[in-house]
Amino acid sequence: MRNGLRAPIAVSLPPAGEAGNGQLIAGGNAVPLERVHVTATHVHFELRGEGVFDGTIAGDSMAGTVSGATSGSFVLLRQEDQTGPYFLKP
């Protein structure tokens, strides 16, 4: 939820331990993520002008905090196929 509005988003990240780029997809727009680091239990990525996301991965979910220009928390759930992006938890 941002500014009181809830909108679906997806975050696509490289597999744990592999270098790669990520992206945030919202409203049909894809925005590249910066400084993406993923391990089996931790995720870090930055979204230019929005903030720094740090979280933990447990099973099919990812949760953590956002700091910077935007602050708060986030919870994302992995889609069914286990290799695709995480989606904002309803």
DRENDO-1510 file (C-alpha; in Angstrom, 1 decimal, always signed):
<recs>
REC; n; res; u; v; w
REC; 1; MET; +0.0; +0.0; +0.0 .
REC; 2; ARG; +1.3; +3.4; -0.9 .
REC; 3; ASN; -0.3; +6.7; -0.1 .
REC; 4; GLY; -3.3; +4.8; +1.1 .
REC; 5; LEU; -3.7; +3.0; -2.2 .
REC; 6; ARG; -3.2; -0.7; -2.7 .
REC; 7; ALA; -1.9; -1.8; -6.1 .
REC; 8; PRO; -0.6; -5.2; -7.3 .
REC; 9; ILE; +3.1; -5.4; -7.8 .
REC; 10; ALA; +5.6; -8.1; -8.7 .
REC; 11; VAL; +9.3; -8.3; -7.9 .
REC; 12; SER; +11.4; -10.5; -10.1 .
REC; 13; LEU; +14.8; -11.5; -8.7 .
REC; 14; PRO; +17.7; -13.7; -9.8 .
REC; 15; PRO; +18.0; -17.1; -8.1 .
REC; 16; ALA; +19.8; -17.1; -4.7 .
REC; 17; GLY; +23.6; -16.9; -5.1 .
REC; 18; GLU; +23.5; -15.9; -8.7 .
REC; 19; ALA; +24.4; -12.5; -10.1 .
REC; 20; GLY; +21.7; -10.8; -12.0 .
REC; 21; ASN; +19.3; -8.0; -12.3 .
REC; 22; GLY; +15.9; -7.7; -10.9 .
REC; 23; GLN; +12.8; -5.6; -11.7 .
REC; 24; LEU; +9.7; -4.3; -10.0 .
REC; 25; ILE; +6.6; -4.6; -12.1 .
REC; 26; ALA; +3.6; -2.3; -11.3 .
REC; 27; GLY; +0.7; -1.2; -13.4 .
REC; 28; GLY; +2.2; -2.6; -16.6 .
REC; 29; ASN; +5.5; -0.8; -16.0 .
REC; 30; ALA; +8.8; -2.6; -15.2 .
REC; 31; VAL; +11.5; -0.7; -13.3 .
REC; 32; PRO; +15.0; -2.0; -12.9 .
REC; 33; LEU; +16.2; -2.8; -9.4 .
REC; 34; GLU; +19.7; -1.8; -8.3 .
REC; 35; ARG; +22.3; -3.5; -5.9 .
REC; 36; VAL; +20.3; -6.8; -5.9 .
REC; 37; HIS; +21.7; -9.5; -3.5 .
REC; 38; VAL; +19.8; -12.7; -2.9 .
REC; 39; THR; +20.8; -15.6; -0.6 .
REC; 40; ALA; +18.7; -18.6; +0.6 .
REC; 41; THR; +17.4; -16.5; +3.5 .
REC; 42; HIS; +18.1; -12.8; +2.8 .
REC; 43; VAL; +17.2; -10.3; +0.1 .
REC; 44; HIS; +18.4; -6.8; -0.6 .
REC; 45; PHE; +17.5; -4.5; -3.5 .
REC; 46; GLU; +17.2; -0.8; -4.1 .
REC; 47; LEU; +14.6; +1.0; -6.2 .
REC; 48; ARG; +16.0; +4.4; -7.3 .
REC; 49; GLY; +14.1; +7.3; -5.7 .
REC; 50; GLU; +12.0; +5.0; -3.6 .
REC; 51; GLY; +14.1; +3.2; -1.0 .
REC; 52; VAL; +16.2; +0.3; +0.1 .
REC; 53; PHE; +14.5; -3.1; +0.7 .
REC; 54; ASP; +16.0; -5.5; +3.1 .
REC; 55; GLY; +14.2; -8.7; +4.1 .
REC; 56; THR; +14.2; -12.4; +4.9 .
REC; 57; ILE; +13.0; -15.3; +2.7 .
REC; 58; ALA; +11.1; -18.1; +4.4 .
REC; 59; GLY; +9.6; -20.7; +2.2 .
REC; 60; ASP; +7.4; -19.0; -0.4 .
REC; 61; SER; +7.4; -15.6; +1.3 .
REC; 62; MET; +9.6; -12.6; +1.6 .
REC; 63; ALA; +9.2; -9.9; +4.3 .
REC; 64; GLY; +11.2; -7.0; +5.5 .
REC; 65; THR; +11.6; -3.2; +5.7 .
REC; 66; VAL; +11.9; -0.3; +3.3 .
REC; 67; SER; +14.1; +2.7; +4.2 .
REC; 68; GLY; +15.1; +5.8; +2.4 .
REC; 69; ALA; +12.7; +8.2; +0.6 .
REC; 70; THR; +9.9; +5.7; +1.3 .
REC; 71; SER; +9.8; +3.8; +4.6 .
REC; 72; GLY; +7.7; +1.0; +5.9 .
REC; 73; SER; +7.5; -2.8; +5.6 .
REC; 74; PHE; +6.7; -5.2; +2.8 .
REC; 75; VAL; +5.4; -8.8; +2.5 .
REC; 76; LEU; +5.6; -10.6; -0.9 .
REC; 77; LEU; +4.5; -14.2; -1.8 .
REC; 78; ARG; +6.1; -16.3; -4.5 .
REC; 79; GLN; +3.8; -17.3; -7.4 .
REC; 80; GLU; +2.9; -21.0; -7.9 .
REC; 81; ASP; +5.7; -22.1; -10.2 .
REC; 82; GLN; +8.5; -21.4; -7.6 .
REC; 83; THR; +10.8; -19.7; -10.2 .
REC; 84; GLY; +8.7; -16.7; -11.0 .
REC; 85; PRO; +8.4; -13.4; -9.3 .
REC; 86; TYR; +7.1; -12.6; -5.8 .
REC; 87; PHE; +3.8; -10.7; -5.5 .
REC; 88; LEU; +2.5; -8.3; -2.9 .
REC; 89; LYS; +0.6; -10.2; -0.3 .
REC; 90; PRO; -3.1; -9.4; -0.3 .
</recs>
